[in-house]
């Protein structure tokens, strides 16, 4: 009886804090993935991609479709370990999203090189509407499509009273691996070419780098990262499958990008984690003031944080300051 | 000077709002046609006088006021803002509080329209001035995202301040759409009921159209005039090269603050009128996509020009209706096995397995008419900016130059 009571004891303040910390880091990891893809596209092509959320939703849908409806590769290799099956599905879906990104770049962004940046940004808003509507149509009205969860994503661990959903740990883990992979990528030949193009297109082209190819690759990488972010944003208990709200997760990644600085890779990751932590912590520790702050206050926290940071540092924490010469 | 439209003999001639006789005559004819539209007097355009089309044109006129405001901010002063919907919402709720009925759960003062609508503009302008310091510090694309944040913060406030914005999801009634001297019991012009004007029967949409036409004409003239005042020229100077403008004594902070204030005033008035016209508003209405619609109008029309803004508004607001008509034609062609039935069959899906992507039923596979509207809207925005970055106004300039130089190509 005493043992039972001990189990139902309210978690201590520290335990709650640690649980919320992991929750916040996991959400931050999703934002970091979305922000990273966004910044890579922005750095390479100077395009502010408002369609990023829609691409994330489309990518998550493609993964969910591959994993649960088409059942690839499970339909051919039913004996394969289910976690590996799912990993392959995610990779296939992500690659499909990368192709979508490349197609968008080729059809809509390439013809606009040299045009005002804001015209291109509005084009991506048009694309956002198109992609989101099509994804919604495939999903059906108000429906959820589960992405599948074979890495024991659904279960939780209880470590000395702290309940940790496995999906959070996996989200953080995958984000760390992806960020590390990107850091490595920027040191490869192609990555250096990409950085050179971002720094100065003409000089890069004079060195024999194909700027067009770099543009396509950066959109592919951006879309792929968005897809991974979208998948983990849809995994239970964060989201309950891909639905019409998945695309809006990425809109909360915008403050992350601005806090970090639009053109900073490091900033995107740091900003993502800051925003994720702030959102979760505010949701927990300011809950008692819901009466005065209003329902859904957590959704606004990233934007308020963004305004605060911009008042102090107009180019974000890591962004390059624009040097203005007369 | 006839026949030499670009030759100006005096500064006044160059600064005129309508410099040539041709333009004055064309504008006069257009204005007369617009006035006669709701009376269904214009041959060939009677269908525009129907209640359905009048409603769309009413909305276009209201949206035009907002778009003119954004054009001042984005086109003239060069500050990109995605926060226009927020200021429109402020305007709508100011109108609701000042002009609406007071109930247990809602605030309302029941003031007449000639107080509540200007007040809506002023409150929005004050908020614009409050926001401006942040906007002055950040530039370009950063500003776009900051103003995007404004929309989300605004929606949060609208959703939670229930005394002002009404029941969540349902919203509130704004104010009666009528022009009264003081109280609604006295003499008044009611825009929410059908009735006779000058002995001719007018639907309520037609009455609203005539009223809005007067308001819009006022705002168009103000916007046109602004560009040639000291303030308007300081906006253009800031847009073109802010440092050079400051060297010449144009204050950057001052100009940007003024631009935000004026643009927000327009948005506030538009929001108030839209709320009155629609009757009720929901907090969800003032979302990012309303802002996007405004930016699309300004860019599709051609940034910086009032004529372009008008063209852009007509294009963007009537587009969904045109798509709807298109799908209706498709359905009719299939039903009657008309000339274009094979084409229609290719586009419309009867079930899984054919190439069609459009579904005329509300449910089931394929895009519904509403979704097709959305897709086409998005694609048209993208296609437009790809093929004609200068917008509708650019097309107009090209056509005009073609005829000006005819039969030569330059």
Interface residues (C-beta under 8 A of the other chain):
Chain A: X48 X108 X111 X112 X115 X116 X117 X118 X119 X120 X121 X122 X123 X125 X126 X127 X128 X129 X130 X133 X134 X136 X137 X141 X251 X254 X255 X257 X258 X262 X294 X295 X296 X297 X299 X300 X303 X304 X306 X307 X310 X311 X314 X315 X316 X322 X324 X326
Chain B: X80 X134 X137 X138 X139 X140 X141 X142 X144 X145 X146 X148 X149 X152 X153 X156 X157 X159 X160 X161 X243 X244 X247 X288 X289 X292 X295 X296 X299 X363 X366 X367 X368 X371 X374 X375 X377 X378 X379 X380 X381 X382 X385 X386 X389
